[in-house]
Amino acid sequence: MGANTSQVSDLCENQSLRTLIGTESISENDPFWNQLISFTFISPTSRGDSKLLEEAVIPLAKILIENNPRTGNFGALVRIFLGRTKELKISTECQDQLFIWQAHNALFMIRCLLKVFISEMTEEELHLQFSYQERAPGSCDTGSEDLLEELMCNLVHLVVEVPLLDITYSILFEAVTTMLVLLSYQLFHKEMLRDGLIYQYLIKGRCVSLTSGLVKTLLYNFIRQEKCPPPATHIFEQQSDGGGLLYGLASGVASGLWSVFTLGGAGSKPGLEQEQNPLPLSNQSLLLLLVLANLTDGPNDCPNPYRQAVTCFKNTQDTSSIPTEQHHTFQINFNSLYTALCEQQRSDQATLLLYTLLHQNTNMRTYMLSRTDMENLVVPILEILYHVEDRNSHHVYMALIILLILTEDDTFNRSIHEVVLKNITWYSERQLTEISLGSLLILVVIRTIQFNMTRTRDKYLHTNCLAALANMSAQFRCLHQYAAQRIISLFALLSKKHNKVLEQATQSLRGPRGADDSSVLPDYAQDLNVIEEVIRMMLEIINSCLSNSLHHNPNLVYALLYKRELFEQFRTHPSFQDIMQNLDTVIGFFSQRLEAAGTDLSVERVQEVIMKGAQALPKDRLKKFPELKFKYVEEDQPEDFFIPYVWSLVFNSGVGLHWSPTNIQLFSMDSG
């Protein structure tokens, strides 16, 4: 933020803020409020700026917590904001920037204070802070108004009803961010929150009627990917002498103190913040959508309405009537959503949204699988897996499960071998000038398995990788020579590892064992069992391809013959005897034909013999095995995984939000 960052410390001395948090009540009709919310700034978007601001706000907020029961000034500030939002839609239509600007500033102040309140008090205590009014000291509002619910509903209305324009971008961003802050109680609890005031407002309260509108708007914010407009379009220039603001606002007491926090504006290097967070509203909307969709279901059969909305929305092109039993449904442009999903897969949250839609929204899944340009979606997912070293484990899991869900569909498994890709620049092990999407998928999944074997040794990762390969295996077509080689190379690696563990287990049996060695043998037995399970699965995958599409895959037969000695040791192994019969048949059949063709055969001649042999091999020579099919099933209580994951994304990726790591209870700082 440059030399101006020191200005943030001036907040504590600012007279208007001192009056707000002080011991005197301020009437809602007092001109003070107009002065208080007339400052020029754009809220911070970088973690560093947010931390500086929070550190400056904390002491002010703590004084307000102490004095607010007597003054009710916080409630008054909220009512000032609510009063202005009633005319926001009209202000937008009239291009009344001044009105929007002041409403935004009021909401920004509320959000900054709320963030400290939430880290300092329970929901019940927060509710009290909203209820205090300027009556007798310490008295509460005995009326029917619930100001906290009023604020939450108002924010939902604002997001749904105010159109996204340059002049409204900041206040819409602030509304979405404030909703995230109100929901952030979950960060400070290890257990999943299944109740509470804010939860009740969203699941059962007045906000529920706007569920489909809110989900639709948040999705469209993600789809539109609108960049933050330049400062000139939504803040007011100060006069050259620094005194007052345009529109003749008196003195503008707070202006200048906040202008340090600009997005590529005063006090920062031009464009730096925009490079870091070019799409703050899109990012924040997606995070809020994921938080809402992953709220737990309420007690007494009260399902999460936001998850219902996410799982049942339809395409705008779909003219069929919406079933009456489907609540909170709406229509959205699937083509635009698909395009945004394809473009944004570098972020965890976009991958998590893709997973959610594929897994839970049958309309969207059917649409995606019907696309003729699936490579636009699949290639970015493969790139995530390819760069597994640079990604967090949760992002890798999501990418892998997406592939597993896609491979449950036979049409997908066939069509990926018909899509030819050129020059995959990010694949560095070998230059791939031309390869089918199917072969590339196989290469990346095998590489993920090999990485996992040498580094993380995560059984869950192995299982899902092998399940995806198994689902595709019967539909393998025209495998690229390199993909066929890698399948056999993976088997060679597994075989080598199997032999090594077997040798270690044998040596431990022969050697002297002391009293402390009782756990050695079971460890080897477990390792051997896991490796043999993986070897069995690889043999089943190769067998499935040979049984169903041998004549389409001469490169796999070639690679199999070239490394035929690898399979010798498993021929008589009790765990593999049945599955080895077909491989023996294929190896024996083609070996005989190659011997008959003569010696010193060229690669081209060998391939020719294989091609002709593939047509000649009687299908009844190969034993039939059950079709390999695996289906992804979410584990029991998925919220135990997804709620901490979503909030870790908010913690790490929320624009302009900083939480002290020491206060976080929901997840450990090194998770994911």
N, C-alpha and C positions, 0 to 999 in steps of 0.2 A: 504493500500500500504506500510505499515511499515515506518521505519525511512526515507526511501528515498523520501518520498513525497515532502519534502522541495525542492528537485531538480527542481521541476516544476517552481519555482520562478526564476531559473537561465535562463529560456528562454528569458526573457526580456533583459538579458545581453549578450546573445549569439551573437557573432560577425557576423556570417553568416546571421542570421535573421535580425540583425541590418542593414546589407548591403542591404538585399532584400527590406526592408521597407523604406530605406533611401532616400536621395534626388538625388542620382546619378543613371543614367540609366546603366543597365548592358546588354551588348551585348549577344545575344543568343549563340554566339560562345565562350563566356568566360568560362574558366575552373571552375569558381566559381559555376556554376550550378551543375556540377558533384560532387563537394564537398558538396553543400547544401543538395542534396538528398541522400547522403551516410550516413545514420544514422540507428542504430539498435533499433527497437522497434516493438511492435505489438500494434495496436490501442486499446484504452480502451474499455471495454465492460460494466463495472459497472457504475451506475448513479453517484456515488461519484467521481470516477476517471474522468469521462467525465466533471463533473462540475469543478473540479480542472483545467483541461486542458483548458476548455473554458475561465475561469477567467484569465488564463495566456495569452491566445491568444487575448482577446478583446483589450487590450491597443495596442498590436502590429498591429492588423488589423486596428484600428482607425488611427494610424500613416500612414499606407499604403494607406488608403482611401484619406488622405490629400495629400500624395506625388505622388500617382500613376498617376494622370492626367499629371504630368510633366515627370515621368520616364517611365511609361508603363511597369514596372517590373512585375505587376500581369499578364498582357497579355503574357509577355515573359515566365513566369512560366507555364502558360497554354500551350503555344506552345511547350515548352520543354517536357511536358507530352504527348502532341499529337504526337510529333515526335517519342517518344519511343513506343507508343501504336501501331504504324503502323507495328512494327516488333514483337509484342507480341506473335502472333500465332506461328511464326517461332521460337521465343525464347522458347516457351513452348515445341515445338517438339524437340528442341535441348537441353532441360533441362538447358537453360541458366538462372540460378537463379539470377545472378547478375543483369541482364537486367530487369527482372520482379520485383525484389526487389526495384530497383531505380524508376521504373515507379509507383510502389505502393506508395513509399514515396512521390513522387511528387503529386500524387492524394490526398494523405492524407492531405498534406499541403493546397492544393486547397480547399478541403472540409472544413477544419477548418476555413479558411479565408472566404469562401462563407457563412458559417453559420452565421458569425458575419455580413457580408455585408447585408444579407437578412433581418436581424433584424434591420438594420440601414437605409436602403434605399429602394426606389421603384424599380420595375423591370426595368423601363427606366434608372434610375441611375445606376443600376447594369449593364445593357447593355453597358453603357458608360465606366464603369470600365474595361470591356473586350476590348473596342475599342481603348483605349489610347495606343500610341506607342512612342518610343524614337525619337521624331522629335522635332519640335519647341515646347516650353513649352505650354501645354494645348491643343495641336492640336490632332485631332482624325484621325483614319484611314479612308481615303476616298475610300479605295478599296472596293471590293465586298464581302470580307470575313466577315461572321458573326461568330465571335469566340465563342460566347455563344451557338449558334446552333451547331457549329462544336463540342464543348465539349459534348453537350447533345447527339448528334448522335454517337459520338465516344464511349460514355459510353454504349449506347444501343448495338452498335456493339460488344464492349468488352464482355458484359454479354452474348450475343447470341453466339459469335464465339469462345471465349477462353474456352477450356475444363476445367472442374472442377477437379483439381488434388491437391495434398498437396501443391505444389509450387505455385499454382495459387489461392488457397483459399482466401488469404488475399486481393489480388487485386480485385477479384470478389466481395467479401464482401464490399470493399471500393467503387466500382463502383455502386453497388445497393444503398449503404448508401448515396452517393453523389447525386444520382437521387432523393432520398427522401428529401434531404436537399434542392435541387433546387425547389422541389414542395411545400416546407413548407411555402411559402407565405400565403397559406390558413389559417395557424394558427393565423396569425396576422390580419385577417379580419372576421368580424361577418357575413357578407353576403357571399353567395356562389360565388366563382370566376368562371365566365363563359367566360373569355377571358384572354388576357395577352400573353406576348411573349412566356413564357415557355409552357403554355397551347397550343398556336398555333403550336409550334415546334412539340409537341406530337400528336396533333389531325389532323393537316393539313400539317406539314412540311415533311422534308426528313425522319424523324423517322418512319412515318406511314408504309413504305414498310416493316419494320421489326416487325410490331405489333404482328403477329402470332408467330414469332420466339421468341420474348421477353416474351410473355405470356406463351408459352410452356416451355421456359427455367426456368422461375420463378416457374412454377408448378412443374417441375422436381427437382428444388432445394428444394422445400418443400417436395416432395415425398422422395427424397434420404436421408434427415435428417442426412447429413454428419456432424460429430463432427469437431470442430476446431482442425486441426492437432497440435501436440506438437511443441513448438517454434523451436526446432532444425531443423525441416524440412523446415522452410521458413524464418529463419533469419540467419545472419552470426555471428559466434562467434567472440568476440574480442580477441586480443592477450592477453597473460597473464599479460603484463604490462599495459594494458588498452589503449595503443597508437595504432591508426590505426586499420584497419579491414583486414580480409583475402582478398585475391586477390590484395594485395598491394596497396589499396586505400590510398592516402596521408592523413596523420594525422586523418582523420575522425572527423572533428571539432564538428559536431553535435551529434556524437555517445555518448552514456552515458546519455546525457540530456534527451533523449526520452525513454531510456530503462526502466525507472521507470514504464512505461505503458506496462506491459506484461501480457499475458494471462497464469497465472499459472507459470510465469517465475520469473526473478530477481525482488526482491522488493515486492513480494506478497506471501501470504501463498500458498504453493503448492496445486493446484487443486481447490482452493476456487472459483476463477472466473469461472472455467469450470463447477463447480456445479451450479453456478448461471445462466450461459448462455452457455450450452453445444452445442447449435445448432445455433450460431449467423447468419450464411448465410441463413439457412432455415427460421428462424424467420424473418429476414430482407426482404427476397424475398417475403414472404407471405404478409408482410405489404405493400411493394411496389405494389404487384399485386392488393391488395384491394384498395389502393389509386387510381391506374390507372383505375380499373374497375368502380370506383365510381366518376370519373370525370364527370362533367355535359356534356350533348350533346352540340355541338356547334350551333351557330346561323345559320339560313338559311338551315335547314334540314341537318345538318352535325352531324351524330350520333357518339358517342364515339366509336372508333374502338376497344379499349381494352375490352369494355363491349361486343361488338359484338364477339370478339374472345373467351371470357369466356363463352358466351351463346351458341355457336354453335360447339365447338370442338367435335370430334368423337373418338370412341374407335379404337385402332390399329387393333382390330379383325374385325372391320366393313369393309367389302369389297365393300359396295355400293358406287356409285360415289357421289361426293360432288356437290350439286346443284350450278349452276353457279352464282346464285344471292346471295349466301352466301359469304360474304367477310371475310378475315382474319381467315378462319377456318384451322384446322390442326388435326392431330391424336395424341392421347396419350394413354398410357396403363391404362385403367380404373381399372384393378385389383390392380395395384400398388397405384393409387390415392385413391381408396376405402380403402385400408389397412392403408395408411398414415392418412386419415381422421378419421378412427376408433381409431387409436393410439394417436391422438393429441387433442382430444376434451376437454382436461383440459384448453386449452387456448381460450380466446375470439376470437382471429383471425381465428383459425381453425374452430370454430363453425360458425363464420360469412361466411367463405368460403363454408362450407357445406350448409348453408342456401342459399347462392347465387347460387350454382350449382343445388340444389333441385328445387329452385323457377324458375330459368331462363334457365337452360340447360336441355332440354327434353331428350336428349340422355343419360345424366348422371343419370337423375331421373329414366328413364326406366330401366337402368342397375342396379341401387341400389335396386329398388323394385323387381327385378328379382333374387336377391341374396338369397341363402338358409341359409346364416349366418347373417341375419339382426340383430341378438342379439349383434353382435360385434359393430354395430353402435348405436343401440338404448340404450343399457345399459349405455354407457358413457353419453348419453344425459339425461337419467333418473337420473344419479348420480349428474349431474349439478343441476337439479331441486330439488333433495333431499337435497342438501346442499345450499338451496336458501338463508339462512342467511349469508353465506360466499361469495356469488357471487354478482356482481353488477347487477343492474336491467336490463341493456341491454343484458347481457349474458343470463339471465333467459328468457327474451323475445325471443331471438333467438332460444334457446333450445325448448321453447314451440311452436313457430311457425313451427319449423322443425317437431315436433310431429303432429301438425295440418295438415301440407302438406302430411305427410306419411299416416295419417288416412283418407285422401280423397280417398285412394285406397282400394277397398273392398278385394282384394287378400291379401294385407298387414294385414287388420283387421282380416282375417280368419287365416292366417299363424302364427300370433304372439301367438295364443292360442295352437298351436301345438308344439311350442318350449319350452322345459322344462329346467329350470335353477336350479342349485343346489348351496346352501350355499351363499346367497347374503350377504357378510360380512358387507358391508357399511350400510345396512338397520338395524338400531339398535332398533327400537321400538318393534320388534318381531323377533324371530329367524325364518328365512325362509330357511328350509333345502331343500325344493323342491317346485317350483312354476312356472307356465307358464309365458312367457314373457308378454302376454296380461294382466294377473292378476297383475303382478308387475307394468306394465304401469298404470293401473287403480289406484293402491295403491299410487303411487308417484304423480299422477295428483290430486287425492283427498287430499293428504297431502298438496300439493301446494295451493289448494283452501282454506283449513283450516288455513294454515299459513297466507295467504292473508287476510282472514276474521279478524284475530286477530291482525295483524301487519300493513301491508301496505294499505289495503282496496283499491286496484287498480282495477277499473272496467274492464280495458283492459285485465288484467291477468285473472280475473274471466271468462270473455267472451271466451277467447281462450282455457282455461282449459275445460270449459263446452262444447265448440264446438268439441274438440278432443274426449271427452267421448261420445258425441252424435253421432259422425261419426262412432264410434266403436260399439255402443250399439246393433245394429241389429245383429252383428256378435259375441257378447259375447258367449263364449263356455267354459263349465266346469270351471266356476269361482272358484277360490280358496275360501275356507270358510272365510278366513280373508278379502279378497277383497270384498266379498258379505256383510260381516258385516260392512265394512268401508263405503260402498255405503249408507247403511241404517243409519249408525252413522252420516254421513254428513247431511242426511235429518233431523235427530233428532236435530242436531246443528242449522240448518237453521230454523226449526220449533220453537225452543226455542228462537232464536234471533227474529223471527217474532212476537212471543207473547210479548216479552219484549218491542219492539218498539211500538207495538199496545197499550200496557198498558201505555207507556209514552205519546203517542199521546192522549189517552183518558184522562189521568190526566191533561195534559196541556189545554185540552178543558174545563175541569171542573173548574180548578183553576182560580184565578183572574189573568188577563193579563194587565200589565201596557203598557204605550206608547212605551216602548222599546222592547216589546215582539212580535212585528208583524212578525218577521222572524222565530219564534219557530215552528209554525205549518207547514209551507212549508218544513222545514228541515225534520221533522218526516215523512211527506207525501212522500218526495223524498226517504228517507231511506226505508220506507215500500214498495214503488214501486220497488226499486232495489231488495230487499229481495224476494218479490213475483215473480219477473222475474226469479230469480235464483231457487226458489222453483218449479216454473212451468217447468223450464228446467230439473230439477232433476226428476220430475214426468214423463216427456216425455222420459227421458233416461231409467228409470225403465220400463215404459210401452213399449218402443221399444224393450227392451230385452225380456219381457214376451210375446209380440205379435209375435216376430220372432223366438225366440229360447228358449221358456220356458222349453221344455223337455231336453235341454242341460244344464240347470242351476238350479238344485235342491237346491244348497246352497243359491242362491238368494231368492228362494221361502221360504226356511226355515227361513232366516233372516227377510223376510217380515212378515211372520206369527208371529215370535217371538216378533216383535215390532209393531204389527198391530194397537195398540191403537194410535200410532203416527199420523195415517192417518185419524182418526175420524173427527177431526176439519175441515179438508179440503173438506169433502164429499159434504157439502152444500155451500161451498164458491164459489161465482159466477166466480172467475178467474180459478177455478180448477175442476168444476163439470164435464165437458166433459171428461177430462183425468182421473178422478177418477173412472169412470164407469168400466174400465177394471181392475183396481186394486181391486175394490170392488168385481168384478166377481171372480177374482183369489183367493182373501182372503176368500170369502164366500165358494167357491167350495172346497178348501183344508181344511177349518175349518170343514165343514160337514164330510168330509172323515176321518179326525182325530177323531172327536167325535164318529163316527161309529166304529172306531178301538178300542175304550175303553179308560180307564183312566190310569194315571201313565205310559205313554209310554216312553220307553228309546229313546235316541237320534237316535240310529240305526233304531228303529222301525218307528219313525217319518220320517226319511229320506226314508225308504222303502215305506211308504204310499205316500210320495211326488213323488217318482220316478214312482210309478204305476199310481198315479193320473195324472201326467204330460202326460202320454200316453193316458189317458182316456178323458181329457178335450177337447171337440169339438172346433176346431179352429174358427168356425163361431160364437162362444159365445163372442169372443173378437172383439170389434169395430176396424176397420181399420183407421189408421191415416196416413197422408203423411209421407214418409220416412224422417228421420232426416239426413240432409246432409248440411254441412257447408264447404265453400271453402275460403281459404286464399286469400285475395286481397290486394295488396300493396296500401297504401294510396296515394292520389295525392301528387306530389312533394316529393317523398321518399328521395331525396337528403338532404332535411332539417333535416332528422333523420340520414341518413347513413354517410354523409360527416363528421359532427362533431364526430360521433361515431368512424369512422375509424381513424380520426386524434387523437382522445383521446387514441386510442390503440397505435399509433405511439409515442405519447407523453409519455405514461406509459410503453411501452414494447420495444420501439426501442433500439437496442443494441448500446451502446456507444454514445447515443444522449441525450443531456441535454438542455432543454429550461427553461428559467426563467418563472415561472408561472405568474408573474406580467405582462408579455407582451402578454399573450395569450388572443385573442379576440373571437375565434371561439366557445368555450364552457367554462362553469364555472368549476372551479377546483373540485367541489363536484358532477358534473354530472356523471351519470352512476354508 
